[in-house]
Amino acid sequence: MSDWNELSDEAFRKEVRRFFETNYPQELRFLSRRLRWSECKPWYLTLSKQGWIAPAWPKEYGGMALSPAKQIIMVEETERCGIGRMPDQGITQVGPTIMRYGTQAQKQKYLQPIIDGEHVWCQGYSEPNSGSDLASLQTTAVREGDSWVINGSKIWTSMSMDASHMYILVRTDRNAPKKQEGISFMLLDMKTPGITIRPIRNIAGHEEFSQVFFDNVRTPAGALVGELNKGWTIAKALLGFERLGIGSPRRPRYAFTRLEKVARSRGLMDDPAFADRFVQLRLDLADLASLYGRYVEQVRRGETLGPDVSILKIWSMELNQRVSELLLEAAEEKSMYEGALDFDGEEVDVLAPFYMSRPGTIYGGSNEIQRNIVSKDVLRLPAK
Ligand SMILES: Cc1cc2nc3c(=O)[nH]c(=O)nc-3n(C[C@H](O)[C@H](O)[C@H](O)COP(=O)(O)OP(=O)(O)OC[C@H]3O[C@@H](n4cnc5c(N)ncnc54)[C@H](O)[C@@H]3O)c2cc1C
């Protein structure tokens, strides 16, 4: 089908559900961790072959150019089928950034391999002493002939052990008057000599992020995206795309479907106090989906996301935490056990959504920082 937007929403949902149910491997459903590339590459390629790997991308770059309503249907059906999160930073973050700021040569070199699953991307932003205050980053890139030579370290780099490439923020001018002004945005092949990856274990015991060290790593001059020392603007635009991805109803919906199963199995729907809280969360989820749709539409129109997208991230991640907390309450004494538990024949891991919801208010810029952005750049409140 050349334009999936031509189908009615109902027909599209049916087709997506059929495709997911038929093709997504049973053993990878409803996992309580992120998928490793070795596990999910076949599914990535299946989606890619179907033309569905990049719902939001324009058709000229191999995307579906899907309407916001239909993108939300894909999110909902992804959750319904229990499809795990793949390494998606190429599709959701660096791809749209290259489309907007990259040269023609960069678009040709990098976009198609993302669609084809040949390049897997990770994000090199945070450093051991630069998280919320990202502009203070110290990893340097110094020009030597036709190369940039990178030294320093990045931390909390999600799925870096599976990544073939990293988009990285580096300091290219130590003497710039403002710290934001000496930063550049570069693209880096992770096989370049001098890169060392040290995995870090998270609260649930999975190694999903790491610290990455750069020791005289040489990357070609063409690695620079946009203008030298003007990477901060690009970095912020990319964070807008990231916040859109994080703000998708996907994660809270995942927790909510688990909550619904547990609540029904425990007969909690007959308890008016519980039902009140349940319905409130359901309505909050509907509000999130509609807000998300608004931002998706903005991106589709080719507009840059403004600082107000922070509200989407705040709402989505805090809702996710509220849903996962009620899930623990609903599971009562079972909430102390890890792994899949039986609720009237339905297997539900009640702790996993809770664990997964905790870092959500930290990554992509902590919710405190998002509130600072909203108060300063949207509401224009005085700083002190
Ligand atoms: C699961 C996970 C995955 C991640 N993946 C990546 C990745 O792939 N790539 C990457 O580059 N980074 C990644 N990060 C890092 C993430 O972006 C940072 O953790 C985040 O920006 C916060 O920085 P920090 O950890 O240094 O905390 P700090 O900046 O030290 O903040 C500590 C606390 O102080 C608060 N705080 C700090 N400054 C202020 C302020 N001005 N006003 C109010 N409160 C403030 C913060 O909100 C936070 O609660 C990941 C983090 C997590 C948890």
The ligand as an SDF file (V2000), in Angstrom:
LIG
                    3D

 53 58  0  0  0  0  0  0  0  0999 V2000
   17.7190    5.2010   32.1330 C   0  0  0  0  0  0  0  0  0  0  0  0
   18.5330    6.3750   31.6940 C   0  0  0  0  0  0  0  0  0  0  0  0
   18.9840    6.4200   30.3860 C   0  0  0  0  0  0  0  0  0  0  0  0
   19.7670    7.5000   29.9530 C   0  0  0  0  0  0  0  0  0  0  0  0
   20.2280    7.4970   28.6720 N   0  0  0  0  0  0  0  0  0  0  0  0
   21.0450    8.4960   28.2470 C   0  0  0  0  0  0  0  0  0  0  0  0
   21.6180    8.4450   26.9390 C   0  0  0  0  0  0  0  0  0  0  0  0
   21.3620    7.5290   26.1450 O   0  0  0  0  0  0  0  0  0  0  0  0
   22.4610    9.4290   26.5820 N   0  0  0  0  0  0  0  0  0  0  0  0
   22.7800   10.4840   27.4110 C   0  0  0  0  0  0  0  0  0  0  0  0
   23.5150   11.3600   26.9960 O   0  0  0  0  0  0  0  0  0  0  0  0
   22.2560   10.5380   28.6770 N   0  0  0  0  0  0  0  0  0  0  0  0
   21.4060    9.5670   29.1050 C   0  0  0  0  0  0  0  0  0  0  0  0
   20.8770    9.6000   30.3810 N   0  0  0  0  0  0  0  0  0  0  0  0
   21.3130   10.6780   31.2900 C   0  0  0  0  0  0  0  0  0  0  0  0
   20.2270   11.6940   31.6240 C   0  0  0  0  0  0  0  0  0  0  0  0
   19.9730   12.5590   30.5480 O   0  0  0  0  0  0  0  0  0  0  0  0
   20.7040   12.4530   32.8870 C   0  0  0  0  0  0  0  0  0  0  0  0
   20.7150   11.4990   33.9320 O   0  0  0  0  0  0  0  0  0  0  0  0
   19.8030   13.6050   33.2500 C   0  0  0  0  0  0  0  0  0  0  0  0
   19.9170   14.6390   32.3120 O   0  0  0  0  0  0  0  0  0  0  0  0
   20.1360   14.1590   34.6660 C   0  0  0  0  0  0  0  0  0  0  0  0
   21.4870   14.4250   34.7790 O   0  0  0  0  0  0  0  0  0  0  0  0
   22.3370   13.8270   36.0140 P   0  0  0  0  0  0  0  0  0  0  0  0
   22.0780   12.3710   36.0980 O   0  0  0  0  0  0  0  0  0  0  0  0
   23.7390   14.2760   35.8390 O   0  0  0  0  0  0  0  0  0  0  0  0
   21.6980   14.4840   37.3160 O   0  0  0  0  0  0  0  0  0  0  0  0
   22.0480   15.9070   37.9320 P   0  0  0  0  0  0  0  0  0  0  0  0
   22.1120   16.9300   36.8460 O   0  0  0  0  0  0  0  0  0  0  0  0
   23.2280   15.7700   38.8260 O   0  0  0  0  0  0  0  0  0  0  0  0
   20.7420   16.1900   38.7930 O   0  0  0  0  0  0  0  0  0  0  0  0
   20.5080   15.5730   40.0690 C   0  0  0  0  0  0  0  0  0  0  0  0
   19.1650   16.0500   40.5910 C   0  0  0  0  0  0  0  0  0  0  0  0
   19.1900   17.4880   40.7630 O   0  0  0  0  0  0  0  0  0  0  0  0
   18.1240   18.0950   40.0340 C   0  0  0  0  0  0  0  0  0  0  0  0
   18.5810   19.3630   39.4510 N   0  0  0  0  0  0  0  0  0  0  0  0
   19.7650   19.5790   38.8290 C   0  0  0  0  0  0  0  0  0  0  0  0
   19.8300   20.8680   38.4040 N   0  0  0  0  0  0  0  0  0  0  0  0
   18.6600   21.4570   38.7690 C   0  0  0  0  0  0  0  0  0  0  0  0
   18.1090   22.7600   38.5900 C   0  0  0  0  0  0  0  0  0  0  0  0
   18.7840   23.7230   37.9470 N   0  0  0  0  0  0  0  0  0  0  0  0
   16.8600   23.0180   39.0700 N   0  0  0  0  0  0  0  0  0  0  0  0
   16.1580   22.0420   39.7120 C   0  0  0  0  0  0  0  0  0  0  0  0
   16.6290   20.7800   39.9240 N   0  0  0  0  0  0  0  0  0  0  0  0
   17.8540   20.4890   39.4330 C   0  0  0  0  0  0  0  0  0  0  0  0
   17.7930   17.1140   38.9250 C   0  0  0  0  0  0  0  0  0  0  0  0
   16.4570   17.2520   38.4930 O   0  0  0  0  0  0  0  0  0  0  0  0
   18.0150   15.7740   39.6230 C   0  0  0  0  0  0  0  0  0  0  0  0
   16.8660   15.4290   40.3700 O   0  0  0  0  0  0  0  0  0  0  0  0
   20.0960    8.5520   30.8500 C   0  0  0  0  0  0  0  0  0  0  0  0
   19.6240    8.5050   32.1760 C   0  0  0  0  0  0  0  0  0  0  0  0
   18.8590    7.4370   32.5880 C   0  0  0  0  0  0  0  0  0  0  0  0
   18.3810    7.4130   34.0010 C   0  0  0  0  0  0  0  0  0  0  0  0
  1  2  1  0
  2  3  1  0
  2 52  2  0
  3  4  2  0
  4  5  1  0
  4 50  1  0
  5  6  2  0
  6  7  1  0
  6 13  1  0
  7  8  2  0
  7  9  1  0
  9 10  1  0
 10 11  2  0
 10 12  1  0
 12 13  2  0
 13 14  1  0
 14 15  1  0
 14 50  1  0
 15 16  1  0
 16 17  1  0
 16 18  1  0
 18 19  1  0
 18 20  1  0
 20 21  1  0
 20 22  1  0
 22 23  1  0
 23 24  1  0
 24 25  2  0
 24 26  1  0
 24 27  1  0
 27 28  1  0
 28 29  2  0
 28 30  1  0
 28 31  1  0
 31 32  1  0
 32 33  1  0
 33 34  1  0
 33 48  1  0
 34 35  1  0
 35 36  1  0
 35 46  1  0
 36 37  1  0
 36 45  1  0
 37 38  2  0
 38 39  1  0
 39 40  1  0
 39 45  2  0
 40 41  1  0
 40 42  2  0
 42 43  1  0
 43 44  2  0
 44 45  1  0
 46 47  1  0
 46 48  1  0
 48 49  1  0
 50 51  2  0
 51 52  1  0
 52 53  1  0
M  END
$$$$
